[in-house]
Amino acid sequence: MADALVFAEKLEVDAIIDIATLTGACMVALGDKYAGMWSPDEDLAKALEASSKATGDTIWRMPLCEPEYGPDIKSKIADLKNVGPRTGGAITAALFLKEFVKKTPWAHVDIAGPVWDEKKGGATGFGVKLLVEWIESYSAAK
């Protein structure tokens, strides 16, 4: 995913939204009804929250807590490590991804919880409506 983020930024896109089943830690925090969303960009975060409300693909904005958790992804032998301590795992995962987007508005949506529903028979398609709504709203505003 880091390579994809770097590549997307080189394309000079207006915004980057990555959506992934990145951590089980997000499921511990939010259960299986909400996806976690991290973004340092207020406008992008608010737009995604509006798209969430419009579609029912429920997201919950989570804190990046960079001063507190950023040191947890630093390494003594490499530039970064892609795993932090047991606590704050969803935050450190988002901080790791943030390292690969330098100037473009960016958001990470961890869909690990709501992407699967055994009662409904499997994959839910969670996030598709969210992203389509955001793209339509963003395009209309341009």
N, C-alpha and C positions, 0 to 999 in steps of 0.2 A: 504494500500500500504506500510505503514511503516513496518508492520510485514513481508511482502514479501521481502522487501529490506534487512532486518536483516537476514531472512532465507537464501536468496541468498548468502549473504556474508559469512555465516557460512559454506556454501558448498565449499568455497574457489575457486570460479569461477575466470576466467581471467578478466572478465569485467561484469558490470551490466548496462543494458539499460532499463529504465522503459519508457513505452509509454502509455499515458493516455489522456483522455479529462478532464484535471484537472481544468482548470480555464477559465472562460469567459474573464478574463483580457488579456489572450494571444490573443484572437480574437480581442480585442480592439486595441492591439498593431500591430498585423500582418494581420488582416483580415482573409479571408477564403481560401487563396491560399498557405499560408506558415504555417508550424508548428514551434513553438519555441523550441530551443534546448539549454540546460544549461549543462555545464560540467566543473569541475575544472581540468580535465585531457586533456592536449593539444593533445596528440596522438589520444585519443579516439574521441575527437571533430573533428579533421581533417579527421579521417577515416569515421566518419558519414557524414561529409560534402562531401567527395568524393563519398560515396554511394548515397547521395542525388542527386549529379550531374549525376551520372550514371543511376539513375532510374527515375528521374523526380518527386520523392516524395520530394518536396521542403521544406527544413528546413532553419532556420535563427538562427545563434548563438546569444544568448542573454547573457547579463552580469549577473553574480551572485551578484556583488556589496555587498559582505558580510560585509565590515566595515560600509557601509551606511544603509543597510536594515536588517542585522542580528539582531540588537536589537529589531526590530519590531515583531519578533516571540518569544521573551523572555516573560515569564509570572511572575507575582508576586505570583501566587499561585500554579504553576506547573512548570515542567522542561521547557516545550515549549507550545506554543499555535499554532494551525494550521490555524490561520487567522491573517493577518496583516491589516494595514490601507487600505483605499480605493485605494490609489495610490501605484504602485509597486506590485500589487497583484500577478502577474505571477512570479516575482522575489522572493517574500517571500514564495510562494508555493514551488518553486524549492529549496530554502534554507531550508525549513522545511524537505523536502525529503532528502536533503544532510546530515542532522543530523543523519540519520540511516545507512549511509554507511561510515565506518571509514577508510578503507585502500584499497579497491578495486576500480580500475578505474570505474567511474560511469558517466552516462549521463541521463538526463531527457528530453523526447521529449513530448511536450504538443501539441496534435493533435486536439484540440477542434475546430479549424477553418476548416481545410481541410477534416475532417472525414465525413462531411455530405454535399451533394450537391442536393438541391431541383430540380434543372434543370435536373439533371441526374437520379432523382428518389429516392434519399436517400443516404444510406451509400456508401462510396467510396472505402473502403479497404485501405485507406491511411496508410502508415507505413509498410505494409507487404513487399512490394518490397524493401523498405529501409533496413529493418532488414535482409531479406534474402541475399541481396547484401553484407551487412556488414559481415554477418556470412561467406559467401563464400569467401570474400576477406581476412578476418581474418584467416580462416582455411588454405587458400592457402599460406599465409605468415608464418605460423608456421612451 
